[in-house]
Amino acid sequence: MSSSFFIKKKENPSFPKNGSASTGSKRKSDGISGSSAKGRAKKLGSKFNEEISSDSETESPAVHKKRQAAEEDVYEETPQEKKLRLAKLYLDQLRDEEEKKAEEESFEADLVAGRLQDEVLEQKGKLQRFIAKELLPPDASEIRLLRGHKLPVTCLVISPDDKYIFSAAKDCSIIKWDVESGKKVHTIAGGRKGTEDRHVGHTAHVLCMAISSDGKYLATGDMNKLIMIWDAGTCTHLYKFTGHRGPVSGLSFRKGSHDLYSASHDRSIKVWNVDENSYVETLFGHQDAITGLDSLSRECCVTAGGRDHTVRVWKIAEESQLVFHGHAGSIDSIQLINEEHMITGADDGSVSLWSVNRKKPLHTVRQAHGCYGDAGLEQPHWVSSVAALQNSDTVASGSHNSKVQLWMCGPGFRTLQPLFSVPVTGFVNSLKFSNSGKFLVAGVGQEHRLGRWWRLKEAKNGLYIIPLKRQSPQQEESSNTDC
């Protein structure tokens, strides 16, 4: 029996029965895996205990401090703290936005307040921008000459946007110029005497012109007692006003409207409504031919009375007039600086500064353009034109002494001081500042606009565009320090 028992034992390892050997191996593997899992758990537990331990006896003080610093760096805020921090950030952002908005509103308010203040001062005639000290004399190479008229230029105007110049001359023509390129945009040719019925345009010397403040209408007046209204954009003829009994010597649109004032050698002032193509009224008062007229936004105009030696302010609504005396010669040109101050030029060589509140000039410059002639027989150069940069302290005058003179009005328009002169050869028959004050245009001819007393053969009939450069702040500071 014992032998058979051992024989059976030998057979089992070669051919094990299902389940016996596998269960043994399974238990064995379970035992191995269990022991390894317990080992890993012990290691993790020990590691976890080491990480959360804060008072381990085995740690040194240096390691402990480093661990505390690391814990502080990875500190996580609570939800309540996060809400508080975000709320503070939001409040700071709102505060910054409100402060920025308040600054912008205050800046805009300052701009609006400044604009309103300027408008109030302008209406009162007390606005005076001090820019004369900033102006620099232009170089001769910077002055441009535009030639197109065959005879002397008598008058000119600049469009409100400073892009175009309209000029007229003794050749009866009207030319529209582009300021930037200096080229002709449109030409209205003059006609011969006797062709008035069939010619669209002037057939006599054009003495004056005006453009409305919106740039819509252009008005021109001639020696044939006619006033013609043109579309300033297309240069097409619109209307013809008749009524004056003498040459039309002055025209001006009331600023902000289409009311037209005209002056004539018949010593009368007429008021027209261009929109309705109608005549309004006539005003009388001058004792001699009227030589110049100007107006701004008030319902009034100023005129120069030629050899009656008077300047008059006409209040249209009240049908009244103020009379001013000052010049010894014929007052040939007049220009408003603002609503209450004006400048005039006369053939006695003087330039005068006026206020509508005083019957005498505030200041007069005698022999403003020098004298000519032999010793002991000197005669002053006639002042043939004046111009003013509106609401500023800068004015200009022209004569036939080959110079355009710029002047600075003192504070309160009490004085008139020379700034610099610009060389221009010929009779300066018309002067106009651009609305921006960036350039001055002089209409020049070989003869005076009102007659043929002299003839300067070396002069060229045309327009001189004179740039008005200003000092930079650095240049101004250096000039002040030099003084």
C-alpha positions as CSV (number, residue, x, y, z in Angstrom):
1,M,0.0,0.0,0.0
2,S,2.8,2.3,0.8
3,S,4.4,1.8,-2.6
4,S,1.1,2.4,-4.4
5,F,0.6,5.5,-2.4
6,F,4.0,7.0,-3.4
7,I,3.4,6.0,-7.0
8,K,0.2,8.1,-7.0
9,K,2.1,11.0,-5.6
10,K,4.6,10.8,-8.4
11,E,1.9,10.9,-11.0
12,N,0.1,14.1,-9.7
13,P,2.9,16.6,-10.5
14,S,3.0,15.7,-14.2
15,F,-0.8,15.8,-14.7
16,P,-2.3,18.1,-12.1
17,K,-6.0,18.0,-11.6
18,N,-8.2,21.0,-12.4
19,G,-8.4,23.4,-9.5
20,S,-5.8,22.0,-7.1
21,A,-2.6,23.5,-8.4
22,S,-4.4,26.7,-9.6
23,T,-6.0,27.3,-6.2
24,G,-2.6,26.9,-4.6
25,S,-1.0,29.3,-7.0
26,K,-3.8,31.7,-6.6
27,R,-3.5,31.8,-2.9
28,K,0.2,32.2,-3.2
29,S,-0.3,35.1,-5.6
30,D,-2.9,36.6,-3.3
31,G,-0.5,36.3,-0.4
32,I,2.2,38.1,-2.4
33,S,-0.1,40.8,-3.6
34,G,-1.5,41.4,-0.2
35,S,1.9,41.7,1.4
36,S,3.0,44.2,-1.4
37,A,-0.2,46.3,-0.9
38,K,0.4,46.4,2.8
39,G,3.9,47.6,2.1
40,R,2.8,50.3,-0.2
41,A,0.1,51.5,2.2
42,K,2.7,51.7,4.9
43,K,5.0,53.7,2.7
44,L,2.1,56.1,1.6
45,G,1.0,56.4,5.2
46,S,4.5,57.2,6.3
47,K,4.9,59.8,3.5
48,F,1.5,61.3,4.2
49,N,2.3,61.5,7.9
50,E,5.6,63.1,7.1
51,E,3.9,65.8,4.9
52,I,1.2,66.7,7.4
53,S,3.4,66.5,10.4
54,S,4.3,69.9,11.8
55,D,5.9,68.9,15.0
56,S,8.0,65.9,14.1
57,E,10.8,65.4,16.5
58,T,13.2,64.3,13.7
59,E,13.0,67.6,11.7
60,S,15.7,70.2,12.3
61,P,14.7,74.0,12.8
62,A,16.1,75.0,9.4
63,V,14.0,72.4,7.6
64,H,11.0,73.4,9.6
65,K,11.4,77.1,8.6
66,K,11.7,76.2,4.9
67,R,8.6,74.0,5.1
68,Q,6.6,76.9,6.7
69,A,7.8,79.3,4.0
70,A,6.7,76.8,1.3
71,E,3.3,76.4,3.0
72,E,2.9,80.2,3.0
73,D,3.7,80.5,-0.7
74,V,1.0,77.9,-1.7
75,Y,-1.5,79.5,0.6
76,E,-5.0,79.3,-0.9
77,E,-7.6,82.1,0.0
78,T,-11.0,81.2,1.2
79,P,-14.1,81.9,-0.9
80,Q,-15.0,84.8,1.4
81,E,-11.6,86.3,1.0
82,K,-11.7,85.9,-2.8
83,K,-15.1,87.7,-2.9
84,L,-13.7,90.5,-0.8
85,R,-10.7,90.9,-3.0
86,L,-12.7,90.9,-6.3
87,A,-15.1,93.4,-4.8
88,K,-12.2,95.8,-3.9
89,L,-10.8,95.4,-7.4
90,Y,-14.2,96.2,-8.9
91,L,-14.6,99.3,-6.7
92,D,-11.1,100.5,-7.7
93,Q,-11.9,100.0,-11.4
94,L,-15.2,101.9,-11.0
95,R,-13.4,104.7,-9.1
96,D,-10.8,105.0,-11.9
97,E,-13.4,105.1,-14.6
98,E,-15.5,107.7,-12.8
99,E,-12.4,109.9,-12.2
100,K,-11.4,109.6,-15.9
101,K,-15.0,110.4,-16.9
102,A,-15.1,113.4,-14.6
103,E,-11.8,114.7,-16.0
104,E,-13.1,114.3,-19.6
105,E,-16.4,116.1,-18.7
106,S,-14.5,118.9,-16.9
107,F,-12.2,119.2,-20.0
108,E,-15.3,119.3,-22.3
109,A,-17.0,121.8,-20.0
110,D,-13.9,124.0,-20.0
111,L,-13.9,123.8,-23.8
112,V,-17.6,124.7,-24.1
113,A,-17.2,127.4,-21.5
114,G,-14.3,128.9,-23.4
115,R,-16.2,128.7,-26.7
116,L,-19.2,130.4,-25.2
117,Q,-17.0,133.0,-23.6
118,D,-15.4,133.7,-26.9
119,E,-18.8,134.0,-28.6
120,V,-20.0,136.5,-26.0
121,L,-16.8,138.5,-26.3
122,E,-17.1,138.4,-30.1
123,Q,-20.7,139.7,-30.0
124,K,-19.6,142.5,-27.6
125,G,-16.7,143.3,-29.9
126,K,-14.2,142.7,-27.1
127,L,-12.6,139.5,-28.3
128,Q,-8.9,140.0,-29.2
129,R,-6.6,137.0,-29.8
130,F,-3.0,138.0,-29.4
131,I,-1.2,136.3,-32.3
132,A,0.8,139.1,-33.8
133,K,3.9,138.4,-31.7
134,E,4.0,134.8,-33.0
135,L,4.1,135.8,-36.7
136,L,7.4,135.5,-38.6
137,P,8.3,137.4,-41.8
138,P,8.1,135.1,-44.8
139,D,11.0,134.4,-47.2
140,A,10.7,135.9,-50.6
141,S,10.9,132.4,-52.1
142,E,7.7,131.4,-50.2
143,I,5.5,134.1,-51.7
144,R,3.5,132.9,-54.7
145,L,2.3,135.0,-57.6
146,L,-0.9,133.9,-59.5
147,R,-1.2,135.6,-62.9
148,G,-4.3,135.5,-65.1
149,H,-5.8,139.0,-65.3
150,K,-4.7,141.2,-68.2
151,L,-5.3,144.4,-66.3
152,P,-4.8,145.5,-62.6
153,V,-6.6,143.4,-60.0
154,T,-9.2,145.6,-58.2
155,C,-10.7,143.3,-55.6
156,L,-10.7,139.8,-54.2
157,V,-12.4,137.5,-51.6
158,I,-11.4,134.1,-50.0
159,S,-13.9,131.3,-49.6
160,P,-14.9,130.5,-45.9
161,D,-13.0,127.1,-46.1
162,D,-9.8,128.9,-47.4
163,K,-9.7,126.6,-50.4
164,Y,-10.5,129.1,-53.2
165,I,-9.8,132.8,-54.0
166,F,-12.1,134.9,-56.2
167,S,-10.5,137.9,-57.9
168,A,-11.7,140.6,-60.3
169,A,-10.0,143.2,-62.4
170,K,-10.3,146.2,-64.7
171,D,-10.5,143.7,-67.6
172,C,-14.0,142.9,-66.3
173,S,-13.2,139.3,-65.7
174,I,-13.7,137.1,-62.6
175,I,-11.3,134.2,-61.8
176,K,-11.8,131.4,-59.3
177,W,-8.4,130.1,-58.1
178,D,-7.4,126.9,-56.2
179,V,-5.3,128.0,-53.3
180,E,-3.3,124.8,-52.9
181,S,-2.3,124.3,-56.6
182,G,-2.5,128.0,-57.6
183,K,-4.4,127.0,-60.8
184,K,-7.5,128.5,-62.3
185,V,-10.7,126.6,-61.5
186,H,-13.1,128.8,-63.4
187,T,-13.0,132.1,-65.5
188,I,-15.9,134.4,-66.2
189,A,-14.7,136.5,-69.1
190,G,-15.4,140.2,-69.3
191,G,-17.4,141.6,-72.2
192,R,-17.0,144.7,-74.3
193,K,-18.9,147.9,-73.8
194,G,-22.3,147.7,-75.6
195,T,-22.7,143.9,-75.2
196,E,-24.6,144.1,-71.9
197,D,-27.7,142.5,-73.4
198,R,-26.1,139.4,-74.7
199,H,-23.0,138.9,-72.5
200,V,-23.3,137.0,-69.2
201,G,-20.9,138.9,-67.0
202,H,-19.5,142.3,-66.5
203,T,-18.7,144.8,-69.3
204,A,-17.1,147.4,-67.0
205,H,-14.4,147.6,-64.4
206,V,-15.3,145.4,-61.4
207,L,-14.7,147.5,-58.2
208,C,-15.9,145.2,-55.4
209,M,-17.0,141.7,-54.5
210,A,-18.2,139.7,-51.5
211,I,-19.0,136.1,-50.6
212,S,-21.5,134.8,-48.1
213,S,-20.4,133.3,-44.8
214,D,-21.7,129.8,-46.0
215,G,-19.9,130.1,-49.3
216,K,-23.1,129.8,-51.3
217,Y,-23.3,133.2,-53.0
218,L,-20.8,135.5,-54.7
219,A,-21.7,139.2,-55.3
220,T,-19.8,141.5,-57.6
221,G,-20.3,145.3,-58.4
222,D,-19.0,147.3,-61.3
223,M,-18.7,150.8,-62.8
224,N,-22.0,150.2,-64.8
225,K,-24.0,150.5,-61.5
226,L,-24.8,146.8,-61.6
227,I,-24.6,144.1,-58.8
228,M,-24.4,140.5,-60.0
229,I,-25.1,137.4,-57.9
230,W,-23.3,134.2,-58.8
231,D,-23.3,130.6,-57.5
232,A,-19.9,130.5,-55.8
233,G,-19.5,126.7,-56.4
234,T,-20.3,126.6,-60.1
235,C,-19.7,130.3,-61.0
236,T,-23.1,130.3,-62.8
237,H,-25.0,133.6,-63.0
238,L,-28.1,133.8,-60.8
239,Y,-29.4,137.4,-60.4
240,K,-28.8,141.0,-61.4
241,F,-29.6,143.9,-59.0
242,T,-30.1,147.4,-60.4
243,G,-31.0,150.5,-58.5
244,H,-27.7,152.4,-57.8
245,R,-27.2,155.6,-59.8
246,G,-23.4,155.4,-59.6
247,P,-20.6,152.9,-59.7
248,V,-21.0,150.2,-57.0
249,S,-17.9,150.6,-54.8
250,G,-18.6,148.4,-51.8
251,L,-20.3,145.0,-51.1
252,S,-20.6,142.9,-47.9
253,F,-22.8,140.0,-46.8
254,R,-24.0,140.0,-43.2
255,K,-22.4,137.1,-41.4
256,G,-24.7,134.2,-40.9
257,S,-27.3,135.4,-43.4
258,H,-27.8,136.2,-47.1
259,D,-28.5,139.9,-46.5
260,L,-26.4,142.0,-48.8
261,Y,-25.2,145.6,-48.2
262,S,-24.0,147.7,-51.1
263,A,-22.4,151.1,-51.3
264,S,-22.1,153.4,-54.3
265,H,-20.6,156.6,-55.6
266,D,-24.2,157.9,-55.5
267,R,-23.6,158.3,-51.7
268,S,-26.3,155.7,-50.8
269,I,-26.4,152.4,-49.0
270,K,-28.8,149.7,-50.2
271,V,-29.9,146.5,-48.5
272,W,-30.9,143.4,-50.5
273,N,-32.2,139.9,-49.7
274,V,-30.4,137.5,-52.0
275,D,-32.5,134.5,-51.1
276,E,-35.7,136.2,-52.2
277,N,-33.9,138.2,-55.0
278,S,-35.4,141.4,-53.6
279,Y,-34.5,145.0,-52.6
280,V,-35.1,146.0,-49.0
281,E,-34.3,149.6,-48.4
282,T,-31.9,152.6,-49.1
283,L,-30.0,154.7,-46.5
284,F,-28.6,158.2,-47.1
285,G,-26.1,160.3,-45.2
286,H,-22.7,160.6,-46.9
287,Q,-21.8,163.9,-48.6
288,D,-19.4,162.3,-51.1
289,A,-18.8,159.1,-53.0
290,I,-18.6,156.1,-50.7
291,T,-15.4,154.2,-51.3
292,G,-15.6,151.2,-49.0
293,L,-18.0,149.1,-46.9
294,D,-17.8,146.2,-44.4
295,S,-20.0,144.3,-42.0
296,L,-20.0,141.3,-39.6
297,S,-22.9,139.5,-37.8
298,R,-24.7,142.5,-36.3
299,E,-27.4,144.2,-38.3
300,C,-25.2,147.1,-39.2
301,C,-22.4,148.1,-41.5
302,V,-19.6,150.6,-41.6
303,T,-18.6,152.8,-44.6
304,A,-15.8,155.1,-45.7
305,G,-17.0,158.4,-47.1
306,G,-14.1,159.3,-49.4
307,R,-13.6,163.0,-49.4
308,D,-16.3,163.9,-46.9
309,H,-13.6,162.7,-44.4
310,T,-16.1,160.6,-42.4
311,V,-16.5,157.1,-41.3
312,R,-20.1,156.0,-40.6
313,V,-21.7,153.2,-38.7
314,W,-25.2,152.4,-40.0
315,K,-27.7,150.7,-37.7
316,I,-30.0,149.1,-40.2
317,A,-32.9,148.2,-37.9
318,E,-33.0,151.6,-36.3
319,E,-32.4,153.4,-39.5
320,S,-29.8,155.6,-37.7
321,Q,-26.1,156.3,-38.2
322,L,-23.1,157.4,-36.2
323,V,-20.6,159.8,-37.8
324,F,-16.8,159.7,-37.0
325,H,-14.1,162.2,-38.1
326,G,-10.4,161.8,-38.2
327,H,-8.6,161.6,-41.5
328,A,-7.5,164.7,-43.4
329,G,-7.6,163.1,-46.8
330,S,-10.0,160.8,-48.7
331,I,-10.8,157.7,-46.8
332,D,-10.4,155.0,-49.4
333,S,-10.6,151.7,-47.5
334,I,-12.2,150.3,-44.3
335,Q,-12.3,146.9,-42.5
336,L,-13.9,145.7,-39.3
337,I,-11.6,143.9,-36.8
338,N,-14.5,142.9,-34.6
339,E,-18.0,144.2,-33.9
340,E,-16.7,147.3,-32.2
341,H,-13.3,148.1,-33.7
342,M,-12.2,148.9,-37.3
343,I,-9.2,150.1,-39.3
344,T,-9.2,152.7,-42.1
345,G,-6.7,153.9,-44.7
346,A,-6.6,157.3,-46.5
347,D,-4.8,159.0,-49.3
348,D,-3.1,161.3,-46.7
349,G,-0.9,158.3,-46.0
350,S,-2.4,157.6,-42.5
351,V,-3.8,154.4,-41.0
352,S,-6.3,154.8,-38.1
353,L,-7.7,152.5,-35.5
354,W,-11.3,153.2,-34.4
355,S,-13.8,152.2,-31.8
356,V,-17.6,152.5,-32.4
357,N,-17.8,154.1,-29.0
358,R,-15.6,157.1,-29.8
359,K,-16.0,159.7,-32.5
360,K,-12.2,160.1,-32.9
361,P,-9.6,157.5,-33.8
362,L,-8.0,155.5,-30.9
363,H,-4.7,155.7,-32.7
364,T,-3.4,157.1,-36.0
365,V,-0.1,156.3,-37.8
366,R,0.9,159.2,-40.0
367,Q,2.9,158.4,-43.2
368,A,2.4,154.7,-42.6
369,H,4.1,153.8,-45.9
370,G,6.6,156.6,-46.1
371,C,6.8,159.5,-48.6
372,Y,8.0,160.1,-52.2
373,G,9.1,163.1,-54.2
374,D,11.9,165.7,-54.0
375,A,13.1,167.3,-50.8
376,G,10.7,169.8,-49.5
377,L,7.9,168.5,-51.8
378,E,7.4,165.1,-50.3
379,Q,4.0,163.5,-50.5
380,P,2.9,160.4,-48.5
381,H,2.2,157.2,-50.3
382,W,-1.6,156.6,-50.5
383,V,-3.0,153.8,-48.4
384,S,-5.0,152.0,-51.0
385,S,-6.1,149.0,-49.0
386,V,-6.4,147.6,-45.4
387,A,-7.2,144.2,-44.0
388,A,-7.8,142.7,-40.6
389,L,-7.6,139.2,-39.2
390,Q,-11.0,139.0,-37.4
391,N,-11.0,139.0,-33.6
392,S,-7.2,139.3,-33.4
393,D,-4.6,141.9,-32.9
394,T,-3.2,141.7,-36.5
395,V,-4.0,144.1,-39.4
396,A,-2.3,144.9,-42.7
397,S,-2.2,147.9,-45.1
398,G,-1.1,148.3,-48.7
399,S,0.1,151.1,-50.9
400,H,2.4,151.6,-54.0
401,N,5.7,151.7,-52.1
402,S,6.5,148.1,-53.0
403,K,5.5,146.9,-49.5
404,V,2.6,145.3,-47.6
405,Q,2.9,146.4,-44.0
406,L,1.7,144.3,-41.1
407,W,0.7,145.9,-37.8
408,M,0.0,144.8,-34.2
409,C,-2.9,146.3,-32.2
410,G,-2.0,146.9,-28.6
411,P,-4.1,145.7,-25.7
412,G,-7.6,147.3,-25.8
413,F,-6.8,148.4,-29.4
414,R,-5.2,151.5,-28.0
415,T,-2.0,151.5,-30.1
416,L,-0.8,150.4,-33.5
417,Q,2.7,149.2,-33.9
418,P,4.6,148.0,-37.0
419,L,5.4,144.3,-37.2
420,F,7.2,143.7,-40.5
421,S,6.8,144.4,-44.2
422,V,6.5,142.1,-47.2
423,P,8.0,143.2,-50.5
424,V,5.3,143.5,-53.2
425,T,5.8,145.6,-56.3
426,G,2.8,147.6,-57.6
427,F,-0.4,149.1,-56.3
428,V,-1.9,146.9,-53.6
429,N,-5.5,147.4,-54.5
430,S,-7.0,144.7,-52.2
431,L,-5.9,142.7,-49.1
432,K,-7.6,139.8,-47.4
433,F,-6.5,137.5,-44.6
434,S,-7.6,133.9,-44.7
435,N,-10.1,132.8,-42.1
436,S,-7.6,130.5,-40.5
437,G,-4.9,133.2,-40.5
438,K,-2.4,131.0,-42.3
439,F,-2.0,133.3,-45.3
440,L,-2.6,136.8,-46.6
441,V,-3.6,137.6,-50.2
442,A,-2.7,140.8,-52.0
443,G,-4.4,141.9,-55.2
444,V,-1.8,143.9,-57.1
445,G,-1.9,146.0,-60.3
446,Q,0.1,148.5,-62.3
447,E,-2.6,151.2,-61.5
448,H,-4.8,152.3,-58.6
449,R,-8.2,150.6,-58.6
450,L,-10.1,153.9,-58.8
451,G,-8.1,155.7,-61.5
452,R,-5.0,156.0,-63.7
453,W,-3.0,158.6,-61.8
454,W,0.2,156.6,-62.0
455,R,1.4,153.5,-63.8
456,L,4.1,151.3,-62.5
457,K,5.4,149.4,-65.5
458,E,7.6,147.1,-63.4
459,A,4.6,145.8,-61.5
460,K,2.8,142.5,-62.5
461,N,-1.0,142.3,-62.4
462,G,-1.9,139.3,-60.2
463,L,-2.4,137.9,-56.8
464,Y,0.4,137.4,-54.2
465,I,-0.2,134.7,-51.6
466,I,1.9,135.5,-48.6
467,P,2.2,132.7,-46.0
468,L,2.0,133.7,-42.4
469,K,4.2,131.4,-40.3
470,R,4.1,131.3,-36.6
471,Q,6.9,130.8,-34.0
472,S,7.1,127.4,-32.3
473,P,6.9,127.5,-28.5
474,Q,10.7,126.7,-28.3
475,Q,11.5,129.7,-30.6
476,E,9.2,131.9,-28.6
477,E,10.9,131.0,-25.3
478,S,14.3,131.5,-26.8
479,S,13.3,135.0,-28.1
480,N,11.9,135.9,-24.7
481,T,15.1,134.8,-23.0
482,D,17.2,136.8,-25.5
483,C,15.2,139.9,-24.7
